Amino acid sequence: MKYSSELIQTMRDALEAVMARVPADQAVFGLKAAVAEYILQAAAHGQTSFDGPVTSASDQVQTIISMLT
C-alpha cells in the first residue's frame, strides 16, 4: 500500500506520541516496532487522522508489552 508523505508524517508523529506516554521501565525491546506496526494496520484500515491511531495504539500498549515479555 502506498501512503502519502503527509500520512507518513502523521504516522511518525503518532508513534512518537504513543511512545512518549510509555514509562521508561516499560519500554521493552521491540515495543516501538510493534506499536509502529499497529499504527500501520490502523492506517491501512482507514484511520488516517492523528488521534485515531494514537488512541488505538495507546489502548494496546499494555497488551503489546505483555506479549513481548
C-alpha positions, 0 to 999 in steps of 0.5 A, spaced: 500 500 500 502 506 498 501 512 503 502 519 502 508 523 505 503 527 509 500 520 512 507 518 513 508 524 517 502 523 521 504 516 522 511 518 525 508 523 529 503 518 532 508 513 534 512 518 537 506 520 541 504 513 543 511 512 545 512 518 549 506 516 554 510 509 555 514 509 562 521 508 561 521 501 565 516 499 560 519 500 554 521 493 552 525 491 546 521 491 540 515 495 543 516 501 538 516 496 532 510 493 534 506 499 536 509 502 529 506 496 526 499 497 529 499 504 527 500 501 520 494 496 520 490 502 523 492 506 517 491 501 512 484 500 515 482 507 514 484 511 520 488 516 517 487 522 522 492 523 528 488 521 534 485 515 531 491 511 531 494 514 537 488 512 541 488 505 538 495 504 539 495 507 546 489 502 548 494 496 546 500 498 549 499 494 555 497 488 551 503 489 546 508 489 552 505 483 555 506 479 549 513 481 548 515 479 555 
